[in-house]
Amino acid sequence: MIDSVIGFDVRRIGGHMSRQRYQRGTLKPFVPAGKGKPKRQLPRGTYWARWYRYIKQADGQEKRSPREKIITKDLARGYRIGTEYEGPLNKTDAQRVLDLLIAQDAGTYTRPDTTATFEQVAREYLATVELGWGPHTVRTSKGLIEYALIGGKLGSRPVVELTEIELQQFLNEHVSAGTSRSKLAKLLLYVRNILDHAVMKKIILANPARNPGYRLKAKSRKAVSERYLSMEECQRLLSTVVGADHLTLRIFIQLGLRSEELFALRRDDVIGDMLRIDEAIVEGASATVKTEASGASVYIPPDLQIEMRGWLECSAPDPRAWLFPSPKGRPWGSQNYLNRVLKPAATRAGVGVFKRRTRKGDEVESTDVNFQVLRRTCATLFGAIAKDPRDTQAQLRHADPSVTLRHYQKSIPASVRAAALAFETALVGDSGDSIRSGSEQVRNWREEVSLVESGATRRDRTGDLLITNQAERVFWAPIVM
């Protein structure tokens, strides 16, 4: 009755409607008996595969027809499967080949773009992720990808031709060149991420950098630097500088700031006995601090406060002005300050000095002192005085204690203040006449102001003070040990 009213059999509606089929087929190491033929054992690493192909007929019905194929190692290589090892094809990889054969029959398999190079995929990966990176990651990681990966041997290589062995050889070359542990870790990370992007774009079927049967290794031969300055070396270094450089190096040594954080300080970041860290200089421009944990305040010990207040009295009054500007009035670049101030001062002090040859073959003096050494110095010397290792971590604004300082503690813990004060006493109080105290530096700055106003002195184009009155030179000459 219902069929006569509607005009067709409702039970046949689903028969001509398309639907997604899912199957993984059958995989055996032998050909089953059938059609009068006996069971036949296949060589090791060769598999008999069977699956079904669904064909839509003119009347809308689907016809299921069986498909069979012998899967060999040569067939798997055509799909870039099983290329990372010698010997017979294993069953896991044979199943991967079968999955692709089923996808081909279903029309869902797309042949990979064999012309895409590693450079093309890497640039597409960069365009995808760069907007989510912070300025510090852009500065370090983008340059690494551009020069070491795109500009290296991998850049021009077709992605479909890259193998686990070639990637390991690439990493081995960087190991032999003395690449640091952190750089090797980043190289391996971005090689994997870029090839993951190639998999996502269906350029390759599997990431050769993530093959569990052939794990890429990159162990640096370069020893991890543990260099830090002794208290006596710190005193010798400070004895060779005056003015703003003296205050800057004291902050590096006593407070452990990163160079990009120190040169981003503004006058209004000095708040009583606290120094606020909320900016960093990246590629010459102001940016956020390296990590959320890095943004915090650090305690300024008493003698350093005196020197800081004196510098504020003698410098530009604008509260948003840079606290330590370069001679041109802009923030110092870390490399510029390292080459023009820190290394020459360390060389004069005889701290970490060694001989090296220039590209022209000339022998010159150099030093191993850099910003990382000064920060490590703060960690080591402060840590030797602090009773609790967590106080040292808090002073350096490392991740775990910073969470407590930012969200729970609204002031610097008394133990951190006590350790900072003891560190300053050891650095300044026990140095004898080797370095000037904060009060002496203030006297020097005030004297400089009067000399400049009287015309007895001026600054050259590099910002160095030129004394025209020889009687006043004693105020500005570095202390001789």
Secondary structure, 3 states (H helix, E strand, C coil): CHHHHHCCCHHHCHHHCCCCCCCCCEEECEECCECCECCEECCCCCEEEEEEEEEECCCCCEEEEEEEEEECHHHHHHCCCCCCCCCCCCHHHHHHHHHHHHHHHHCCCCCCCCCCEHHHHHHHHHHHHHHHCCHHHHHHHHHHHHHHHHCCCCCCCEHHHCCHHHHHHHHHHHHHCCCCHHHHHHHHHHHHHHHHHHHHCCCCCCCHHHCCCCCCCCCCCCCCCCCCCCHHHHHHHHCCCCHHHHHHHHHHHHHCCCHHHHCCCEHHHEECCEEEECCEEECCEEECCCCHHHCEEEECCHHHHHHHHHHHHHCCCCCCCECCECCCCCECCHHHHHHHHHHHHHHHHCCCEEEEECCCCCEEEEECCCHHHHHHHHHHHHHHHCCCHHHHHHHCCCHHHHHHHHHCCCCCCHHHHHHHHHHHHHHHHCCCCCCCCHHHHHHHHHHHHHHHHHCCEEECCCCCEEECCHHHHHHCCCCCC
